[in-house]
Amino acid sequence: MSKTISQKILNRLGDKPAQLAFNLSNTSLMRRQLGRRYNEALASHRPLLPRLEGIDRLIVEGLERDGVFITSLDALGLSGSAEMLRAAQKAASECAEDARREAGAGREFTCAPASATVENPEIFHWGLNDRLLDIAEAYIGLPAAYDGMALIYTVADGTELGPRQWHRDREDRKMIKLAVYCSDVTDRGGPFELISRVDPSQGVDDRYVYEFGTPEVLNERLGADYSRDVVSCTGPVGTVVFADTARFFHRGAPAHDKDRAALFYGYFANSTRHPYFCERSGLKRREIAELVQGMSPRQRASALWQEGLPAWLKLIPPAPI
């Protein structure tokens, strides 16, 4: 079967295979099996977790306590940060015109094309820094899978579409999204926001339900005073936000005064519960394999986490973004 024909079939199917797999995973029998295996894996890996110090330890403590931690590239002090930021800002400027044109036509534009990552590999490689993998592993409790990154460009049109609505990410039980601001972000400039209250309805008996956080849903799940715990992550260029976007409702607030550009890196367990809701970078698996050539075994395993999936899970195409 040619790639063109197979791609047409996948396009027609859309997210139906992923939704079917998700529904099966939420049956009582599968929930019990998945929950037991997860708890056994956590217990087995606990003695192997990285021991963190300094700001890395504070980040994990902040995530456990609040679901979010705000810092900066300077405070983190990771190698390659300046090069990564310059490349991201250049890529953002190159997609700005397309983003504004799409927004003007009433269509949502959020991600710079995956080709920007291939052409600027330093952006992708930065997310595989061993300290970031240590932070993700220490928080998640299992070896971290790296789902790459997306450059999100938010046009200052005040609309609330897609990820600008309150929602929870579907990739796993716990995860980390790491945002790097490529532009100054004020309270009216589209800041990342998170409600620092865990949704108590999720994960009970390992069961999951996902829907947008309308005022009615948020009132029911988090309490009528949930707005008291909204954390708005403003900051200058180089601000870094660590957040658990699986356990906590979050959004990119609408931008009113100025366009916002930000990188979002994703991490979850290498045995993620919902692999068919992952692979959000837009990169093909062969492109990822090429990007990590020559990197350490740990970095390669993190980026190529799909290779460790059971054969039947590999057959389920990822849900479209």
C-alpha positions as CSV (number, residue, x, y, z in Angstrom):
1,M,0.0,0.0,0.0
2,S,1.4,3.4,-1.0
3,K,2.1,6.1,1.6
4,T,-0.4,8.3,-0.1
5,I,-3.2,5.7,0.1
6,S,-2.4,4.8,3.7
7,Q,-2.3,8.5,4.7
8,K,-5.7,9.0,3.2
9,I,-7.1,6.1,5.2
10,L,-5.5,7.5,8.4
11,N,-6.9,11.0,7.6
12,R,-10.4,9.5,7.2
13,L,-10.2,7.5,10.4
14,G,-9.1,10.6,12.3
15,D,-9.0,9.9,16.1
16,K,-11.4,6.9,16.0
17,P,-8.7,4.3,16.6
18,A,-7.3,6.3,19.5
19,Q,-10.8,6.9,21.0
20,L,-11.6,3.2,20.7
21,A,-8.4,2.2,22.5
22,F,-9.1,4.8,25.2
23,N,-12.6,3.5,25.8
24,L,-11.3,0.0,26.1
25,S,-8.7,1.1,28.6
26,N,-11.5,2.5,30.7
27,T,-13.4,-0.7,31.1
28,S,-13.3,-2.1,34.6
29,L,-11.1,-5.1,33.8
30,M,-8.5,-3.0,31.9
31,R,-8.5,-0.3,34.5
32,R,-7.6,-2.9,37.2
33,Q,-4.9,-4.4,35.2
34,L,-3.4,-1.1,34.1
35,G,-3.6,0.3,37.7
36,R,-1.9,-2.7,39.2
37,R,0.9,-2.7,36.6
38,Y,1.4,1.0,37.1
39,N,1.7,0.8,40.9
40,E,4.1,-2.2,40.6
41,A,6.3,-0.2,38.2
42,L,6.3,2.8,40.5
43,A,7.4,0.7,43.5
44,S,10.1,-1.2,41.5
45,H,11.6,2.1,40.2
46,R,11.4,4.1,43.4
47,P,15.0,3.1,44.6
48,L,16.4,4.2,41.2
49,L,14.9,7.7,41.1
50,P,17.4,10.5,40.6
51,R,18.5,12.5,43.7
52,L,18.0,16.2,43.0
53,E,19.6,19.2,44.5
54,G,19.1,23.0,44.4
55,I,16.6,24.4,42.0
56,D,15.9,21.0,40.4
57,R,14.6,19.7,43.8
58,L,12.6,22.9,44.3
59,I,10.9,22.4,40.9
60,V,9.7,18.9,41.8
61,E,8.5,20.0,45.2
62,G,6.6,22.9,43.6
63,L,5.0,20.5,41.1
64,E,3.9,18.2,43.9
65,R,2.5,21.0,46.0
66,D,1.0,23.4,43.4
67,G,1.2,21.7,40.0
68,V,3.3,24.6,38.7
69,F,6.8,26.2,39.2
70,I,8.0,29.4,37.5
71,T,11.7,30.1,37.0
72,S,14.0,31.3,34.1
73,L,16.6,30.1,31.7
74,D,19.2,32.0,33.6
75,A,18.2,30.4,36.9
76,L,18.3,26.9,35.4
77,G,21.7,27.5,33.8
78,L,21.3,24.7,31.3
79,S,23.9,24.5,28.5
80,G,22.7,25.5,25.0
81,S,19.9,27.7,26.4
82,A,21.0,30.9,24.6
83,E,21.3,29.1,21.2
84,M,17.9,27.4,21.7
85,L,16.2,30.7,22.5
86,R,17.7,32.5,19.5
87,A,16.6,29.7,17.1
88,A,13.1,29.6,18.6
89,Q,12.7,33.4,18.3
90,K,13.8,33.2,14.7
91,A,11.4,30.4,13.9
92,A,8.6,32.3,15.6
93,S,9.2,35.4,13.6
94,E,9.1,33.4,10.4
95,C,5.7,31.9,11.2
96,A,4.1,35.1,12.5
97,E,2.7,36.3,9.1
98,D,1.1,32.9,8.5
99,A,-0.4,32.9,12.0
100,R,-1.9,36.3,11.6
101,R,-3.3,35.4,8.2
102,E,-5.0,32.3,9.6
103,A,-6.4,34.1,12.6
104,G,-7.7,36.8,10.3
105,A,-9.6,34.2,8.3
106,G,-11.1,32.8,11.5
107,R,-9.0,29.7,11.6
108,E,-6.9,28.6,14.6
109,F,-3.2,28.6,14.1
110,T,-1.0,27.4,17.0
111,C,2.0,25.4,16.0
112,A,5.0,26.3,13.8
113,P,5.6,23.6,11.3
114,A,7.6,20.6,12.3
115,S,10.2,21.6,9.7
116,A,11.2,24.4,12.0
117,T,12.4,21.7,14.5
118,V,14.4,19.8,11.8
119,E,16.0,23.0,10.6
120,N,16.8,24.1,14.2
121,P,17.8,20.8,16.0
122,E,19.2,22.7,19.0
123,I,15.6,23.5,20.0
124,F,14.8,19.8,20.1
125,H,18.1,18.7,21.7
126,W,17.7,21.2,24.6
127,G,14.7,19.3,25.9
128,L,16.9,16.2,26.3
129,N,19.2,17.7,28.7
130,D,20.0,15.2,31.4
131,R,18.9,17.5,34.2
132,L,15.5,18.0,32.6
133,L,15.1,14.2,32.2
134,D,16.1,13.8,35.9
135,I,13.4,16.4,37.0
136,A,10.8,14.6,34.9
137,E,11.7,11.2,36.2
138,A,11.8,12.3,39.8
139,Y,8.3,13.9,39.5
140,I,6.7,11.2,37.4
141,G,8.2,8.3,39.3
142,L,9.3,6.4,36.2
143,P,11.9,6.9,33.4
144,A,10.7,9.9,31.3
145,A,9.6,9.7,27.8
146,Y,10.3,12.9,25.8
147,D,7.5,13.9,23.4
148,G,9.5,16.6,21.7
149,M,8.3,20.2,21.5
150,A,6.0,22.5,19.8
151,L,6.4,26.2,19.1
152,I,3.1,27.8,19.8
153,Y,2.3,31.2,18.3
154,T,-0.7,33.0,19.8
155,V,-2.1,35.9,17.9
156,A,-3.4,38.8,20.0
157,D,-7.0,38.5,18.8
158,G,-8.7,37.9,22.2
159,T,-10.3,34.6,21.1
160,E,-10.7,31.5,23.3
161,L,-10.3,28.5,21.0
162,G,-8.6,25.1,21.5
163,P,-5.9,25.2,24.1
164,R,-7.0,28.7,25.1
165,Q,-9.9,27.0,26.9
166,W,-9.5,25.3,30.3
167,H,-8.6,21.6,29.8
168,R,-6.4,18.7,31.0
169,D,-3.9,16.9,28.8
170,R,-4.6,13.3,27.9
171,E,-1.1,11.8,27.5
172,D,-0.7,10.2,30.9
173,R,-1.7,10.1,34.6
174,K,1.1,12.6,35.5
175,M,3.2,14.6,33.1
176,I,5.3,17.8,32.7
177,K,4.8,20.5,30.2
178,L,7.8,22.9,30.2
179,A,7.1,26.3,28.6
180,V,9.8,28.7,27.5
181,Y,8.7,32.2,26.7
182,C,10.2,33.5,23.5
183,S,8.6,36.9,24.0
184,D,7.6,39.0,27.0
185,V,4.3,37.9,28.4
186,T,2.1,40.2,30.4
187,D,-1.3,39.4,32.0
188,R,-3.0,40.5,28.8
189,G,-0.4,38.9,26.5
190,G,-1.6,35.3,26.6
191,P,0.1,33.9,29.8
192,F,0.0,30.2,30.6
193,E,-2.5,29.7,33.4
194,L,-3.2,26.7,35.7
195,I,-5.8,26.1,38.4
196,S,-3.8,24.8,41.4
197,R,-6.4,22.3,42.5
198,V,-6.2,18.6,41.5
199,D,-9.4,17.3,39.8
200,P,-10.5,14.7,42.3
201,S,-12.7,12.9,39.8
202,Q,-9.8,11.7,37.7
203,G,-7.8,8.6,38.3
204,V,-10.2,7.1,40.8
205,D,-9.9,3.3,40.1
206,D,-7.6,4.4,37.3
207,R,-10.6,5.9,35.3
208,Y,-10.3,9.0,33.2
209,V,-12.8,11.4,31.6
210,Y,-11.7,14.5,29.5
211,E,-13.8,17.5,28.7
212,F,-13.2,21.3,28.5
213,G,-13.4,23.1,31.8
214,T,-16.5,25.1,31.4
215,P,-17.6,27.2,34.4
216,E,-20.1,24.5,35.2
217,V,-17.5,21.7,35.0
218,L,-14.9,23.6,37.1
219,N,-17.5,24.5,39.7
220,E,-18.5,20.8,40.0
221,R,-15.0,19.3,40.1
222,L,-12.9,22.0,41.8
223,G,-15.4,24.1,43.9
224,A,-17.2,27.3,43.3
225,D,-14.2,29.3,44.5
226,Y,-11.7,27.7,42.0
227,S,-10.8,31.1,40.6
228,R,-8.9,31.8,43.9
229,D,-6.3,29.3,42.8
230,V,-5.7,30.4,39.2
231,V,-2.0,30.9,38.7
232,S,-1.2,33.3,35.8
233,C,2.4,32.8,34.6
234,T,3.6,36.1,33.3
235,G,7.2,37.0,32.7
236,P,9.9,38.3,30.4
237,V,11.6,36.5,27.5
238,G,13.4,33.4,29.0
239,T,10.7,32.7,31.6
240,V,10.4,29.0,32.2
241,V,7.2,27.3,33.5
242,F,7.1,23.7,34.7
243,A,3.5,22.4,35.0
244,D,1.6,19.1,35.4
245,T,-0.9,19.5,32.6
246,A,-2.5,16.1,33.2
247,R,-3.6,16.5,36.8
248,F,-4.5,20.2,36.6
249,F,-6.8,22.2,34.5
250,H,-4.8,24.8,32.5
251,R,-4.9,27.0,29.4
252,G,-3.1,29.5,27.3
253,A,-5.0,32.7,28.2
254,P,-6.3,34.7,25.3
255,A,-3.8,37.3,24.1
256,H,-5.1,40.9,23.8
257,D,-2.2,43.3,23.6
258,K,0.6,41.5,21.9
259,D,1.3,38.2,20.1
260,R,2.8,35.5,22.3
261,A,5.5,32.9,21.2
262,A,6.4,30.1,23.5
263,L,8.0,26.6,23.3
264,F,6.3,23.7,25.0
265,Y,8.2,20.6,25.8
266,G,6.4,17.4,26.9
267,Y,7.4,14.6,29.3
268,F,5.5,11.6,30.6
269,A,6.3,8.0,31.7
270,N,7.9,5.8,29.2
271,S,5.1,3.4,29.8
272,T,2.4,6.1,29.4
273,R,-1.2,5.1,29.9
274,H,-2.4,6.7,26.6
275,P,0.3,6.5,24.0
276,Y,-2.2,7.1,21.2
277,F,-2.8,10.6,22.6
278,C,0.9,11.4,22.4
279,E,3.4,12.3,19.6
280,R,2.2,16.0,19.5
281,S,5.4,17.5,18.0
282,G,4.4,16.8,14.4
283,L,7.7,15.0,13.8
284,K,7.8,11.6,12.1
285,R,9.4,8.8,14.1
286,R,12.2,8.6,11.5
287,E,12.9,12.3,11.8
288,I,13.2,11.9,15.6
289,A,15.6,8.9,15.1
290,E,17.8,11.1,12.9
291,L,17.7,14.0,15.4
292,V,19.0,11.8,18.3
293,Q,21.8,10.1,16.4
294,G,24.9,10.3,18.4
295,M,23.2,11.2,21.7
296,S,23.5,9.1,24.9
297,P,21.5,5.8,25.2
298,R,19.3,7.5,27.9
299,Q,18.5,10.4,25.6
300,R,17.8,8.1,22.7
301,A,15.5,5.9,24.7
302,S,13.6,8.9,26.0
303,A,13.0,10.4,22.6
304,L,12.3,7.0,20.9
305,W,10.0,5.8,23.7
306,Q,7.5,4.4,21.2
307,E,10.0,1.6,20.4
308,G,9.2,0.1,23.9
309,L,5.5,-0.2,23.3
310,P,3.8,-3.5,22.9
311,A,3.3,-4.5,19.3
312,W,-0.5,-3.9,19.3
313,L,-0.2,-0.4,20.7
314,K,2.3,0.5,18.0
315,L,-0.4,-0.2,15.4
316,I,-2.8,2.5,16.8
317,P,-2.1,5.8,15.0
318,P,-1.8,8.8,17.2
319,A,-4.9,11.0,17.4
320,P,-4.6,14.1,15.3
321,I,-3.6,17.3,17.2
